[in-house]
Amino acid sequence: MAANPEFETETSWTYELGLLKELWFDTKFRAATYYTDISDYQQHNYITGAPSAQVYNIDVELYGVELELTRSFAHDLSGYITYAWKNWSAEDHPFDTDQTHYFMQNQPRDTVTLGLNYKLWEGGVVTLNSQYLDERESKKEMELDDVITVNVGAQHTFNLTHCDFTLKGYVNNVTDQEYELRAGYPMPGITAGILGKVSF
């Protein structure tokens, strides 16, 4: 492994500006923009055909915009839609090659999420959400395909004497999509589970 002899600790500053406004017909709008300045980002540049890597510091910038609309359609039904746009840039380094891969390349430029929550009974909620991830670059000049995933769930909150206990069951990726969030690491297919949470 070849490393920068003056390898530094990674540090960052994040700045965010947001807006929250209540619109008409029980609709709320949220907007936010952010900028993250990372100094001495620890970049691992793997060498093709060799079990080794070069490790060095670079400066990286991450920035984006997030938008969200939420609305109560009826007494027991509510929904939301969100849109996120993100981008990044990194300084050039002498260790970079034509196949240098940055972790940030795996992040989708555009993400859209649509969700519905329906209150079936007092303390019980059924949820449905779907997310679209834009195609994005991957290592070795390849691309990760865009994908739409769908998740469903149901939960009930028990109001106990000294705490609240929430029991939730869920099924993620119900359409059994084959996709990757990070190059080379396939995400699970249909996944079901049960979880509990205690709130004091």
N, C-alpha and C positions, 0 to 999 in steps of 0.2 A: 504494500500500500504506500503510495507517495502522497505526502501531506505538505501543506504550507508550513514552513518552519516557524512562522509567526501566526499560527492558528489562533483566532480570537473567539470569544464567547458571543453567541448570537443574541442580539438585542433588537427591540422593535418599539415603535411609537404608532399608536392608532388614533385617528381623529374621526369623529362621526357627528353628523348633523341630521336631525330628524324632525318630522312634523307629524302631529296627530290631530285629526279634525273629524268632528261628527257632522255627517251630511244629512240628507233627507231619508225618510222612511227607514229609520233604525239602521242606517248604513254608516260605517266608520272607515276613514281612509288614513293609512299610515304610509309615510315615505321616509326614506333614510338614504344618505350617501356616506361612504366611508373611504378612508385612505390609510393604508398601513405602510410605514417605511421600515424595512428590516435591514439592519446593518450587520455585516459579517454573517450572512446566511451560510449555513454549512452545507455546501454542495458536494455530493458524491458523484463522480463521473467514472462510471465503470468502463474498463478497457475491453474492447471487443476481443473475444477469444482467449481472454486471460482471467484467472481467478483473483483479480486484484482491482483496486480502484484508486483514483486520485481524489483527494479530499482538500477542498480549499474554500476560502471565504469570498463571497461576492455580496453586493448590495442589491436588494430586491424591493420592488414596489407592488403592492396589491391595492386595487381600488374597485369600487362598484356601486350599484344602486339597488335598493330594495323597495318594492311597492306592494301594498296589501289593501284589499277591500274585504270588510266583514259585514254581514247583514243578518238580522233576525227576520226570517220570512213569515213565521207564525210563532205562536206561543211556545211550541215545542221543537221548531226546526230553525237551524241557523247554518250559515255557510261562509266560506271564505275563498278568495283567490289571491295568490301571490305571484309576483314576478321578480326575479333577481337577475341582474346582469353583473358580471365580474370580469376583470381583466388583470393583467400583470405585466411587468417588464423586469428585466435583469441586465446588469452590466455585463459586458464581454470580459472574458478572462483568457489568458494564454493557454490554459489547460483545456479550453472548450474544443470540441471536435464537431464534425458534421453530424454526428449522431448523439451529441450531448442531450440528455433528457433531464428536464426539470419537473419536480413533483407537481408544480402548479399547472403544468400542461394537462394533467388529468382532470382539472376542474372545468365543468361545462361553462361556456360563456353565457348561455341562457337557461334558466330553470323556471318552470311554471308549475304551481301546485294548486289543485282544486280540492276542496274538502266540504263535507256535509256532516252535521251532528244532529241527531234526532233523539229527543227525550221520550223514551217509551213509557217510563213510569217514574215516580219520585225517586231520585237518586240513581236512575239507570239511563245510560246513554249508548246509542249505537253510532258508530263513526264509519265514514267512507272517505278515502282520499286517494287522489291520483296525482302522479308527478311526471312531468316531462323533463328529460335531460337532453340538452343539445349535444350534437357530436363534437368531439374535441380531439386535439392532437395527442399522439402517443409517442413512445420512443421509436427509434429507427424509422422515422418519417411515415408511420402508420397512423390510422385514426380509430378512435373508439366510436362505435355507432351511437346514434341517438336512440332513446328508449322511453317507453311509457310504462310505469309500474302502477299497480292498484293494490291498496291495502284496506282491509275491513277489520272492525273490532267492536266489542261491546264491553261495557264496564258498569259496575254498581258500587256506590259508596255507602258504607255502613257508618252511621253516626253513633259512635260508642261514647261511653261516659267521659273518658279522658282523652280520646283521640278519634280520628276518622280513619277508617280502613277501606281502601279502594281495591277491588278485585277486577282484573281486566283479562279478557281473552282476545286474541288477535290472530289474523291470518295475513301474512305479508306476501306480496308478489303473487297474488291469486291467479294471474294469467301465466305464471311460470316462464317469465321472460329470461332469456340468457343475455347477460350484460356484465360489464366490468366498470367499477368506479375508479379502479387503478389498474393500469396495464399489467396483464399477467396474473391478476387475482380475480377469478370469476366470483360473482355474487351468488348467494344461495337461490334455489328455485322457490317453490311454495314452502313457506315456513310458518308453522303455527306454534303458539305458546300461551302460557298463562303467567301473569305476574301480579304481585300484591304490593301495595304501598301504604305506609302508615304515616299520617300527618298529625303532629301535635299542635 
